Amino acid sequence: MLHPRAFIDLLRGRGYSFFTGVPCSFLTPLINEIAAGQSSRYVCATSEGEAVAIAAGAWLAGCPSVVLGQNSGLGNMVNPLTSLNHPFRIPLLLMVTLRGEPGIGDEPQHELMGQITSSMLELMGIRWRVMPEQIHALEGGVDDGISLMSRFSLPFAFIVRQGSFLDSASREPPIIPPTPGRRHELTAGGPRPSRIAVLEQVLAHLPNEAAVIATTGKCARELFTLADRPQHLYMVGAMGSASAVGLGVALHSQRPVVVLDGDGAALMRLGTLATIGARAPVNLIHIILDNGVHDSTGGQRTVSDVVDFCGVGAACGYAQVWSCDSGEAITSALELALRECGPHLLHARIAPGSIDKLGRPTLLPHEVARRFTGFLRGSIGPP
């Protein structure tokens, strides 16, 4: 069995000090030791898929990251692992516990996943090995995993068996509830602006040092059509994960980070608003462009008409939230958000529809990711 502190120190020595995930009883000693320590950072996510996206954002900002989760959570990880990490070639170290291991009694809900855990990883192109329980063997295993991640630019997984970690006297400290944010109503009830008109205004008022992450679909495509810049990350998949990627970036960068989200995407992973509020990155601005429809798939309705995004954001701890329905109001809110500590949420009611000649990013996703990473790390300057 491994002492969790020895494992953490081993990873720290190789540049891994950021952890995110969803708890599993097999990982309790490790998570408690990480969360209680001063040399590492742990973000408890609302789902395993959210954790993958947070870790991907951290990696983009130059912080190698570890995702912790139960094998039942692989189902939640499939979408970002296959449509974010794979096309963008973002390597992460995964720690996946083996509940329902064949031959070892467990709860019935773990039986099937215990049989197919390794097969699922292999189907996603993720190389893996069972985590050694002796520190000397683990050192070689970690180095092999890091080598494979460097070679293929894809995640690597350790499968963690029950009893791998010794119990720890450390305990995860409680999270202090965030203070509800201030709410501003900037609605006039007039004609709503188009998404591309709002994006034009956002681009016109953002400082050159700001990083911009656009949700998948027509939002990312319109941003690319207006201006292709190194500080733009166009999400081509992983719907709902833009805000989690933005959180990972914001926690590891001093730059302003702007997330351009959609109502359907935000609803898909609404729990991320709670994680953002709890972690309170002061440099994050989350803009939800709400046209009430899934624009990229033919205009099917979302349920955003019955959702108070600003109420949710304020309750989750965003410092300030703005409700807007005009270009002028959005510009005013953005200017205020850029001057004050966040996180901020701008809920913008906009008109459905898109421009006719809508382009697509001409760079491959992994090229966009490397360019974005270069911008965040300072090796590529703004235009």
Protein Blocks (a to p, Z undefined) as FASTA:
>chain_A
ZZfklmmmmmmmnopabdcddddfklmmmmmmmmmpmkbccdddfbfklmmmmmmmmmmn
opacdddddfklmmmmmmmmmmmmmmnopacddddddehiahiacdfklmmmmmmmmmmm
mmnopacddddfbfklmmmmmmmmmmmmmmnopacdddddehkaccdfbdcddddddddd
dddddbehiacddfklmmmmmmmmpcfkbccdddehjklmmmmmmoccfkbccdfbhghi
lmmmmmmmmmmccbdcdddddfklmmmmmmlmmmmmmnopakbccddddehiafknnopa
cfklmpcfklmmmmnopabdcddfbfklmmmmmmmmmmpccdddddddddedddfblcdd
fbdfklmmmmmmmmmnopaccZZ
